[in-house]
Amino acid sequence: MIDATARVADGARLGEGVEIGPYCVIGPKVEIADGVRLIAHVHVTGVTTIGAGTVIYPFASLGTPPQSVHYRGGATRLVIGPCCELREGVTMNTGTEDGGGVTEVGEGCLFMVGSHVGHDCHVGNSVTFANNVVIGGHVAIGDHVLLGGQAAIHQHVRIGEGAMLAGLSGASGDLIPFGFASGGQIADLVGLNVVGLTRRGAKRADLHRLRRAYRALFLAEGVFADRIDAVAKDFAADPLIEKIIAFIRAGGKRPLIRPARQQPRHEHRDDTV
């Protein structure tokens, strides 16, 4: 089902049941899997693969060259997983030769109006970008992350599984799994993403342990490295807390989003859940 006004280049590969709407432009190295729908005015170019069942709305531009002065014109790629929804004006670039060569988006993600995925980024499964979220190159985003409207993430930053970054917030450091960060141009860690955890099946006891570990890590006195070791020992059997510890340790000396010096204002509200 290809509209008469669409342009599909020779070499493009289309699966069963693909719908190409009015004025779409598809390049010769594009592969579109079964059941994908391009509503209208969608531009797909470069070495780009779109997974089955994904729906793409007007004026999205996918697979264009990376916005990087280090790109040398190589055949780098963009891979978009199945069952995603890309709303109006979404843009995603291919990777760079020095950054691994691939920009990758997982399964079941929602990208709202005007959001952008930069070169060499790796976005997990079931991730939500609200309107006008932008992420720089080489960003890694875990599964089940929620980024609020007009949030911005600096290049090379990691956002852990199940974390949330509030709207109008900027992340210049790594955000721990299940963390909640907010605070304008440079976000602070203000608590845990309790709502997201609850929706994914976390029990009250799980939340209580996470809060204790969170306070021991970020609100207690002493050297941070020592607190990491202590929490790792005290909560060794907890898989959620193990993910936080592993994330922090994997980052080495990378900057980490931490609470502001004062007591986070959201912490008491979280305790009532």
N, C-alpha and C positions, 0 to 999 in steps of 0.2 A: 504494500500500500504506500506508494510514493506519489506525492502531489505533483502535478504537472509543472509547477513553478520551482520545485526543488532541483538541486544540482548534486548528483552523486557521481563522483569521479570513477573512472575505470580503475579496477583494483580494489575498491572498497568491498568489504565482505559483510553481508547482511544476513542475519538469521531468520528463522521462521517467524512470521507474524509481526515483523518490524513495521512500524508506522513512521513515515517521514512526512511531516506536515509542510505547509506552504513556506516557500522561500528558505528552506534549510539548505546548507552547503556542507557536503561531506567529502573529505579528502581521500586520496587514493590509498593511504596506508591505515585507514580506519577499519576497525572490526567492531560490529554491533551485534550483540547476541540476541537470542530469541526474545520476542515480546517487548523489546524496547520501543518507547514512544517518544518521538521528538515532535512537540506540539506545533511549533512554527518558529521561523527565524532563528534556528539554532545553527551555530557554526562549530563543526568538529573537524580538526585537522591534525597533522603530525602523526606519530605512531601511537595511536590511541585505541584502547579497548574499553568497551562499555558493557557491563554485565547484564545478564538477563533480567527483564522486568523493570529496568530503570526507566524513569519518566523525566524528561528534560523540557523545561518551559522556555518561552521565547527569550531571545537575546542572550542566552548562555553561550559562552565561548570556551571551548575545551581543546586542549592539546596544542595551544600556541607556544612558541618558544619561551624559555624561562627569561624572566626579567633579571638577568645577572650579567655583569660585565665579564664573567669568567666563562660563559658559554661559548663554545667554539663551533657551533653549527652541527654537532653530531646528531645521530638518529636516536635521541633519548625518548623516553616513553611516558605516557600517562595511562594508568590502569584504574578504572572505576568499577567497583564491585557490583553484584546484583542487587536488585530491589532498592535502589537509592532513588531519592527524589531531589532534583536540582531545580530550584525555582528561578524566577526571572533574573537575568543579568549575572548569573553565577559565572565565575571565571576560574579555570584551573590550568596551570602550566605544566609542561613536561619537565623532566629532570635535567641536570647538568652532568657532563662527563666526570667531573671530579666529585660529585655528590652521590654517586651510585647509579645515576642515569635513569632513575624511575621515580615518578610521583605516584603515590598509591593511595587509593581510598577503599575502605572495606565495604562490608555488606550492610544494607539497611540504614544508610545514613540519610539525614535530611539537611539540605543546604538551602536556607531561606534567601530571600531577595538580596542580590548584590554581594554575596559572600565570596571570598577568594581563597584559593589554596595555592600557595607558592611552590616553587620548584623543589624537588627532592623531599617533599613532605610525605609522611606516612600517617594516615588517618585510620583509626581502628574501625570496629563494627559498631553499629547503632549509635553513632555520634550525631549530635545536633548542633548546627551552626545557625544561630538566629540572624536576623537581617543585618547585613553589612559587616559581618565578622571578617577580619582579615588576618591571615597568618603568613609570616615571612618564610623564607627558604629553610629547608632542613629541620622543620618542626616535626616532632613526633607526638601524636595524640593517641591515648589509649582508648579502649572500648568504653562505651556508655558515657562519654564526656558530653557535657552541655556547656556551650559558650553563648553568653547573653549578647543581646543586640549591640553592635558597634564595638565589641571587644576586639582587642588587637594583641597579637602574640609576636614577640621578637624572634628573629631567626635563631635557629639551633635550640630553642626552648623545648622541654619535654613537659607534657601534661599527662599526669597519671590516670590510670583507669578510674572511672566513676567520679572524676572531679568535676567541679563547676566553677566557671569564671563569670562573675556578674557582668551585666551590660555596662558599657562605657568604661570598662576596666582594661588596663594594659598589663600584660605579663612579660616581665623582663628576666624572670628566673623560672626554674622548674617548679611545678605545682604537684604536690604529693598525691598519690591515689586517694580518692574519696575526700579530698580537701575541697574547701570552699574559699575562694579568694575574691576580694572586692576592693575598690578604693581609688578609682580614677586612673590617672596616667600611669602610676606604678602601684599595682595592687598589693595588698597585704593578705596574709592568711588569716581568716576570721573565724574559722571553725571547720566543721565537717559537712559534707553534702548529705545530710540526714534524709532528706526527702528522696533523693536518688537511691540511697542505700535501702530505704524502706520499700520503695517500688520494686527493687530487685530481690526482695525477700529477706533482708536482714532482720533479725529478731531483736527484741529489746535487750537481751543479754549481749548480743553482738555489739550493739551501739554503746552500751555501758563500758565494755572492754575497750572499744575504740576511743572513747572519750578519755578514759584513764591513760591510755597510751599516748594520745594526743597531748594531754597536759604534761605528762612526764617528758615528752620530747620537746615541746615548744614553750611551756609556761613555767617550768621548774628552773631552779638555779643550777649553776655548774657548767662545765665544758660540754658543748653540744656533742662532740664525738663520744664522750663518756656516757651521755644520756642515751645515745643510739645503742651502745652496747648493752646498757642496763635494760632498756625496753626489749631489745632482741632476746635477752635472757629471760626476762619476767613473762613475756608473752610468746614464748617459743612455739606453743601449740596452736596459736591462732592464725589461720591462713590469711585473714584480711590484714592483720598487723604485719605479718611476714612480708606481704606485698609492699607495704609502706617502707619497711626497713630495707628491703632489697632495692627498691627504687632509689632511696637516698644513697645507699652505698654505691650503686651503679653509676651515679652521677659524679662520684669523686669530689673534686673541688669546684664543681659547677655551682653557680649561684642558685639558691633555693628560696622560694617565696616563704617568708616567715611572718608571724604576727607582728603588728606594730608594738611599740614598747608598752603601751597600756593594755589592760585586760580587754580582749576582743568583746565587742558589745553583743555579738550574736551567741556567745557561749551559754549564757543563762537561758536564752530561749531554747537552744538545742537540748538542754537538760530536761525540759518539760516533756520531751517526746517519749 
